[in-house]
Amino acid sequence: MPQEKKLKLPSGTKVPDHIVIIPDGDRRWARARGLSPQEGHKAGIKNMVKLTRAVRHWGIHTVTAWGLSTENWLERPNAEVDFLMRAITHQLRVHLKEAKKDGVRIVHLGRKDRLPKFVLDEIARVEKETKNNKKHILNLALDYGGQDEIVRAVQKIIRDGVKAEAVDVKLLDSHMDTADQPYPYPDLMVRTSGEQRTSGLLLWQSHYAETYWEADHFPDFSPEKLRIAILDYSRRRRRFGGNDAEEHLKFRSEVSARLELNWWRLRKIPEGTRFRDYAIQHLKEQYGLSKELAIEAAKLMTQAVVSGEEKRWEQAKRPLKKFYRLIKDELKLAFEPSLATSLEIKLWQDLSDKESAEQATDIEDVARQLYAEIYRISLFQAAKLAHLRVLAGVERNLAERGFGEQHWARAEDYLQKFYSALKERVA
C-alpha cells in the first residue's frame, strides 16, 4: 500500500470539501541541490501525484492544483516551459486510468487560447473521459489567473446580453471555470515555500477560504505535512462573517492564573486536601465544571501531577488520559484525549529541567500543538499561548530551585498573560 494511503486522520477531523494547493518552490528546491529547474519540476509533479492520492484517501472531494499562471509562464525559458507542458500531459495520460478507477473528474481551469495544441488535446481527452465521475474532482489550473477568470466571466455575460439588474453572485458563479462543481468555493488554501499570498488563485471563489503557509519548498511538502495542515484547518472556527455560535469557556484570567500558581507552589507537599482543594477550584474556574465533576477531575489531575513530579511519566499518562476524556465528554470538545495526553506529558518532561527561555525555545512547538489540539485553534493562533506558557514554566523552575521569590511573581505574570490570551481565542 502506498505510504499516502497508510496515513489516517484522527476520528472527528473536520476535512475540507475543497482544498487548493499552490506548489511553490520547485526551482528553489532544485537550485539548493545543484539541479536544473526541470529536475525541480519533475520532483514537484511527482509529489503532487502523492498529495492528490492522499487527499482522496482522506475523503476530500475537490482539490485544485496550480500548474501555471497567466502572469509568469510566458516569461520563463522556452525549454523549461516545454518540459512542464510535456510533463503535465504525460502525467494526465499515465494517471487517466487511476482517475477513472477512483471516480475522479479532471477539469481544466484557465485560458484555452494560448496553451500548445498537444496540451489542449490531452486536456480535452481526459475531461471528456472523466466528465461523468462524481466521487472526486481534480482541478488543474493551467494558464490561469484569478483576475483573468473574472474578466472572461464578465465577457461571457456581456456577450449573452444579460441586463445589468440581472447580474448577481449566482450569475457570476455560473460563468466561472468552476461553474458546475458541487464545491466551487475552496475551504483551505495551502501555499508552500514560505510565500504568504494566494496570487489570485480562485480569486472570486476564495473569499472565505482558510489559508495555511508552509515553509518547505513543494517537493518536500509530503502527505505527512499536508495532514498537519488539514488538522490545523480542522481546529479552526469558521464564522463566515457572522456571530460565533459555539459555546466557549468563561473563566476569569486572573483567577485561573492565581489558582494554577497555587498548584505549583504546593507541588512539593504530599498529596492532601489542600492540594486537591486548589485543583478543584482551578478546574471549576477554567472549565466551568460542576462540583462533582471538578472533584473527579481534580483527583485524576492530582494523580498525574504527582506521578510527573516523580518523573513516572508512563504512570502519569493513565489518570491524565482519563482527565481529558472527562473534560471532552463534559464540554463536548472535539480534541483527541490520547493526543492531548501525549503532548501534555512531553511538555512536562521537556520543561522539567529548563532554567532559561533560550533553553526552552524548542519546547514551544510541543506547547503549540497541545493548545491547538485542546482548544481547537490553529497552530498560528496557539503560538502566543505556547510562548507564554513556556516562559511561565521556566520561571517556576527557577523559583523551585531557590533563585528567588521574584521568579514566582514572574511566573504568575506570565500565567495571567497566558490565560488572557487564551480567553481572547476561546471566549
HELIX and SHEET records of a PDB file:
HELIX    1   1 GLN A    3  LYS A    6  1                                   4    
HELIX    2   2 ASP A   26  ALA A   32  1                                   7    
HELIX    3   3 PRO A   37  HIS A   57  1                                  21    
HELIX    4   4 TRP A   73  GLU A   75  5                                   3    
HELIX    5   5 ASN A   78  ASP A  102  1                                  25    
HELIX    6   6 LYS A  117  THR A  130  1                                  14    
HELIX    7   7 GLY A  146  ARG A  159  1                                  14    
HELIX    8   8 ALA A  164  ALA A  166  5                                   3    
HELIX    9   9 VAL A  169  ASP A  173  1                                   5    
HELIX   10  10 PHE A  218  ASP A  220  5                                   3    
HELIX   11  11 PRO A  223  SER A  234  1                                  12    
HELIX   12  12 SER A  253  ARG A  265  1                                  13    
HELIX   13  13 THR A  273  TYR A  287  1                                  15    
HELIX   14  14 LYS A  291  GLU A  309  1                                  19    
HELIX   15  15 TRP A  313  LEU A  331  1                                  19    
HELIX   16  16 PRO A  337  LEU A  351  1                                  15    
HELIX   17  17 THR A  361  ILE A  363  5                                   3    
HELIX   18  18 GLU A  364  TYR A  375  1                                  12    
HELIX   19  19 LEU A  379  GLU A  400  1                                  22    
HELIX   20  20 GLN A  406  VAL A  426  1                                  21    
SHEET    1   A 6 VAL A 104  LEU A 109  0                                        
SHEET    2   A 6 HIS A 136  TYR A 144  1                                        
SHEET    3   A 6 THR A  62  SER A  69  1                                        
SHEET    4   A 6 HIS A  18  ILE A  22  1                                        
SHEET    5   A 6 LEU A 188  ARG A 191  1                                        
SHEET    6   A 6 GLU A 210  TRP A 213  1                                        
END                                                                             
